[in-house]
């Protein structure tokens, strides 16, 4: 997770690029030892969008994969055939998706998942984040806390990727390259 967040930080902070489709299928491993520095890579930049640091949310084209949609994408998805216009969103959708991926790595499925598209959209909008005890009783409070922060339904309150990287749960990384990024 620290390496994925580091890759997102590199995109956001160094290049002003939002990936807009972070999901497990777009996370690649260079070797079987995933704890090796630089092992984790992001792929599939087909939905990526440029943004200016500090600029207002300006993305309008719905992108990404439904299971990892941030709440601000739901309205655009539901009105994709309407003439009402789109709700602008920003790079925070990557942080939401990062929270979904972390949840899925721990639980085995995304936090707001249903086989039915309409039901899944309703789950995202309702935003009833659950931590089933059969799995999450064994998960640290720090990991659950980071998930809660990243899956904040209020895009303005959701942490940026650099704020997420400062979360205590991610501070213990031994990845030298990521440590440099965190220290910077």
KOLKOL-114711 format. One record per residue: y, x, z of N, C-alpha, C in turn. Coordinates in steps of 0.05 Angstrom, whole numbers, padded with zeros to 5 digits, always signed. Last residue first. Layout:
BEGIN
YXZYXZYXZ;...
This chain:
BEGIN
+00286+00213+00040+00311+00212+00025+00325+00186+00030;+00239+00200+00067+00259+00216+00081+00286+00216+00067;+00212+00172+00027+00220+00159+00051+00242+00174+00066;+00205+00215-00010+00220+00190-00018+00229+00176+00007;+00173+00249+00021+00199+00258+00011+00217+00234+00003;+00129+00216+00028+00144+00224+00051+00172+00233+00043;+00109+00215-00024+00120+00190-00013+00137+00197+00012;+00091+00268-00028+00112+00257-00046+00125+00232-00035;+00053+00269+00015+00077+00286+00015+00099+00276-00003;+00022+00221+00050+00027+00228+00023+00054+00243+00022;+00012+00201+00099+00010+00230+00097+00015+00239+00068;+00046+00147+00134+00033+00159+00110+00033+00189+00110;+00068+00118+00175+00048+00138+00181+00035+00151+00158;+00103+00078+00158+00114+00105+00165+00093+00126+00170;+00085+00028+00151+00083+00046+00128+00093+00074+00135;+00096+00004+00199+00068+00004+00190+00064+00023+00167;+00152+00006+00205+00135+00024+00220+00106+00025+00210;+00188+00005+00144+00173-00010+00164+00154+00008+00178;+00211+00031+00103+00219+00040+00129+00204+00025+00151;+00195+00003+00059+00183+00029+00063+00190+00041+00090;+00228-00041+00062+00200-00045+00068+00187-00018+00074;+00276-00018+00046+00274-00028+00073+00245-00032+00081;+00262-00008-00007+00268+00015+00010+00268+00006+00040;+00255-00060-00026+00232-00042-00025+00238-00018-00007;+00288-00106+00017+00286-00091-00008+00263-00072-00005;+00263-00164+00052+00272-00136+00051+00271-00125+00022;+00293-00229+00048+00270-00212+00042+00279-00183+00041;+00339-00258+00049+00330-00246+00074+00307-00227+00070;+00344-00276-00003+00366-00260+00008+00358-00247+00034;+00298-00308-00010+00301-00283-00025+00323-00265-00014;+00261-00338+00035+00290-00335+00029+00293-00307+00016;+00209-00331+00048+00215-00350+00026+00244-00348+00018;+00179-00270+00058+00201-00287+00068+00209-00305+00044;+00139-00233+00052+00135-00261+00043+00155-00280+00055;+00155-00188+00078+00155-00188+00049+00152-00216+00037;+00149-00205+00132+00175-00196+00121+00176-00198+00091;+00094-00215+00135+00113-00236+00141+00141-00230+00129;+00074-00163+00124+00068-00186+00106+00089-00208+00110;+00093-00136+00169+00103-00128+00143+00097-00151+00123;+00062-00163+00209+00091-00164+00209+00104-00157+00182;+00011-00148+00195+00018-00176+00193+00049-00179+00193;+00016-00093+00207+00009-00102+00179+00017-00131+00175;+00027-00095+00262+00046-00083+00243+00041-00092+00215;-00018-00117+00285+00007-00133+00286+00027-00122+00266;-00078-00105+00246-00056-00097+00265-00032-00115+00263;-00134-00146+00243-00112-00133+00229-00090-00128+00249;-00171-00178+00267-00178-00150+00266-00156-00133+00252;-00152-00228+00259-00154-00219+00287-00160-00189+00288;-00158-00237+00204-00133-00226+00214-00133-00219+00243;-00210-00260+00199-00203-00234+00186-00179-00222+00200;-00213-00304+00231-00237-00290+00226-00233-00263+00212;-00161-00327+00231-00169-00309+00252-00194-00293+00247;-00118-00329+00176-00143-00338+00187-00155-00318+00207;-00055-00337+00175-00071-00314+00180-00097-00322+00192;-00011-00369+00129-00032-00371+00149-00047-00344+00151;+00049-00397+00112+00034-00372+00113+00014-00373+00136;+00071-00443+00078+00057-00443+00103+00039-00419+00104;+00106-00457+00033+00107-00432+00047+00096-00433+00075;+00116-00497-00003+00113-00505+00025+00114-00480+00043;+00116-00467-00051+00141-00480-00042+00139-00488-00012;+00063-00450-00052+00084-00430-00051+00110-00443-00040;+00038-00500-00055+00032-00482-00032+00054-00461-00029;+00056-00519-00104+00063-00533-00080+00059-00516-00055;+00031-00482-00138+00060-00483-00137+00070-00497-00112;-00022-00499-00128-00014-00472-00121+00017-00470-00119;-00022-00550-00149-00027-00546-00120-00018-00519-00111;-00014-00538-00203+00006-00555-00188+00003-00551-00158;-00062-00508-00214-00035-00497-00217-00014-00512-00200;-00119-00502-00175-00102-00521-00189-00074-00510-00190;-00141-00466-00142-00151-00466-00169-00133-00483-00187;-00094-00432-00101-00110-00455-00107-00119-00453-00136;-00060-00394-00051-00078-00395-00074-00092-00422-00076;-00024-00356-00021-00018-00384-00029-00034-00389-00055;-00043-00304-00012-00037-00321+00010-00033-00350+00003;-00102-00284-00052-00073-00285-00046-00067-00306-00025;-00161-00257-00020-00148-00275-00039-00118-00276-00032;-00176-00218+00016-00193-00223-00006-00183-00243-00026;-00148-00197+00061-00162-00223+00063-00181-00229+00040;-00125-00147+00048-00137-00152+00075-00155-00176+00076;-00108-00153-00004-00125-00130+00003-00139-00134+00030;-00076-00198+00002-00101-00200-00013-00119-00177-00007;-00032-00177+00030-00048-00199+00042-00075-00200+00028;-00015-00140-00009-00023-00131+00017-00041-00152+00031;-00001-00176-00050-00022-00157-00054-00032-00146-00028;+00041-00204-00025+00017-00219-00034-00006-00200-00038;+00078-00162-00019+00067-00176+00004+00042-00191-00002;+00088-00152-00073+00076-00131-00057+00064-00143-00031;+00113-00199-00087+00087-00194-00098+00073-00172-00083;+00161-00192-00058+00144-00214-00052+00115-00208-00062;+00180-00147-00086+00173-00144-00057+00155-00167-00048;+00189-00169-00136+00169-00147-00133+00161-00144-00104;+00229-00204-00127+00203-00215-00134+00181-00194-00132;+00275-00174-00120+00260-00182-00096+00233-00195-00102;+00303-00169-00167+00281-00150-00162+00265-00156-00137;+00320-00239-00176+00324-00210-00177+00298-00194-00172;+00340-00299-00212+00325-00285-00191+00329-00255-00195;+00371-00361-00230+00370-00331-00230+00354-00320-00207;+00340-00416-00257+00351-00405-00232+00349-00375-00233;+00357-00442-00321+00339-00427-00303+00354-00419-00278;+00365-00509-00349+00373-00481-00344+00354-00468-00323;+00349-00559-00362+00367-00556-00339+00376-00528-00334;+00314-00576-00399+00338-00565-00409+00358-00559-00387;+00243-00559-00390+00267-00576-00385+00292-00562-00397;+00200-00529-00391+00204-00545-00414+00228-00563-00411;+00202-00503-00341+00202-00487-00365+00206-00503-00391;+00205-00521-00290+00224-00532-00309+00224-00517-00335;+00166-00493-00262+00164-00522-00263+00182-00534-00284;+00187-00441-00266+00161-00447-00277+00158-00477-00282;+00234-00445-00237+00235-00438-00265+00209-00445-00279;+00213-00457-00186+00231-00476-00200+00232-00471-00230;+00185-00409-00176+00171-00434-00178+00188-00455-00193;+00215-00364-00166+00203-00367-00193+00191-00395-00197;+00227-00366-00112+00249-00369-00131+00240-00371-00160;+00178-00354-00087+00188-00382-00088+00211-00386-00108;+00141-00309-00130+00159-00314-00107+00170-00342-00109;+00074-00306-00152+00101-00317-00156+00116-00319-00129;+00023-00292-00152+00041-00273-00140+00070-00281-00144;-00005-00329-00180-00014-00324-00153+00005-00306-00138;+00021-00327-00232+00026-00349-00213+00018-00343-00185;+00052-00269-00253+00027-00283-00251+00029-00303-00227;+00112-00258-00293+00093-00253-00272+00068-00270-00274;+00171-00297-00305+00152-00276-00312+00132-00273-00288;+00224-00333-00333+00201-00333-00314+00181-00313-00324;+00286-00307-00343+00261-00313-00357+00238-00311-00337;+00328-00289-00312+00324-00318-00315+00298-00325-00328;+00361-00244-00270+00338-00249-00287+00335-00279-00289;+00402-00234-00234+00409-00242-00262+00385-00247-00280;+00433-00229-00172+00408-00235-00186+00415-00246-00214;+00488-00182-00175+00477-00208-00168+00451-00212-00184;+00481-00112-00162+00489-00134-00178+00476-00160-00169;+00460-00069-00134+00481-00085-00121+00491-00109-00137;+00441-00036-00192+00441-00036-00163+00465-00052-00152;+00422-00075-00247+00441-00056-00236+00441-00059-00206;+00359-00076-00282+00379-00088-00265+00398-00067-00254;+00309-00092-00331+00330-00074-00320+00349-00089-00303;+00242-00114-00324+00270-00120-00331+00288-00099-00317;+00174-00124-00346+00195-00109-00332+00223-00115-00342;+00132-00145-00372+00151-00165-00360+00174-00151-00346;+00103-00100-00388+00111-00120-00408+00131-00140-00397;+00080-00059-00361+00109-00063-00358+00120-00083-00378;+00025-00039-00339+00034-00064-00352+00063-00071-00346;+00015-00006-00275+00013-00009-00304+00025-00035-00313;+00022+00042-00223+00028+00015-00233+00026+00015-00263;-00026+00082-00188-00007+00079-00210-00003+00050-00216;-00050+00124-00138-00045+00097-00146-00022+00096-00167;-00050+00179-00128-00073+00167-00140-00067+00139-00152;-00010+00207-00101-00006+00200-00129-00029+00188-00143;-00055+00236-00056-00027+00232-00064-00025+00227-00094;-00114+00202-00040-00102+00225-00052-00073+00218-00061;-00137+00154-00026-00118+00166-00007-00105+00191-00017;-00175+00141-00063-00148+00128-00065-00128+00139-00045;-00217+00172-00097-00206+00177-00070-00178+00166-00070;-00229+00165-00149-00243+00147-00130-00232+00151-00102;-00166+00167-00186-00192+00178-00177-00204+00159-00157;-00125+00135-00203-00132+00159-00219-00158+00171-00211;-00123+00066-00205-00129+00089-00189-00137+00112-00207;-00073+00015-00216-00094+00032-00226-00098+00055-00206;-00053-00050-00218-00053-00026-00200-00077-00009-00208;-00056-00097-00243-00037-00078-00254-00034-00053-00236;-00091-00128-00213-00099-00120-00240-00081-00100-00253;-00060-00140-00167-00081-00120-00166-00091-00110-00193;+00009-00142-00187-00015-00155-00179-00037-00135-00180;+00074-00150-00210+00056-00134-00192+00033-00152-00183;+00112-00163-00248+00085-00173-00251+00066-00155-00234;+00164-00140-00243+00161-00169-00247+00133-00179-00253;+00190-00090-00238+00165-00093-00253+00160-00122-00261;+00256-00072-00249+00239-00090-00234+00214-00094-00250;+00293-00013-00250+00274-00030-00264+00258-00046-00244;+00326+00030-00236+00337+00003-00239+00320-00016-00255;+00307+00081-00226+00310+00072-00254+00322+00045-00257;+00305+00092-00172+00311+00114-00190+00317+00104-00219;+00296+00043-00147+00317+00060-00138+00325+00082-00158;+00254+00015-00175+00278+00002-00166+00301+00021-00162;+00214+00055-00185+00224+00038-00206+00252+00027-00199;+00207+00076-00133+00215+00094-00155+00227+00077-00178;+00190+00030-00107+00215+00042-00099+00225+00060-00121;+00140+00023-00132+00161+00003-00135+00188+00014-00128;+00115+00069-00112+00119+00066-00141+00140+00045-00147;+00116+00058-00057+00130+00081-00068+00135+00079-00097;+00082+00013-00056+00110+00010-00049+00127+00034-00059;+00035+00041-00071+00045+00019-00088+00075+00015-00082;+00031+00076-00027+00034+00087-00054+00045+00066-00073;+00024+00040+00015+00047+00058+00015+00052+00069-00013;-00024+00017+00000+00000+00000+00000+00025+00018+00000;
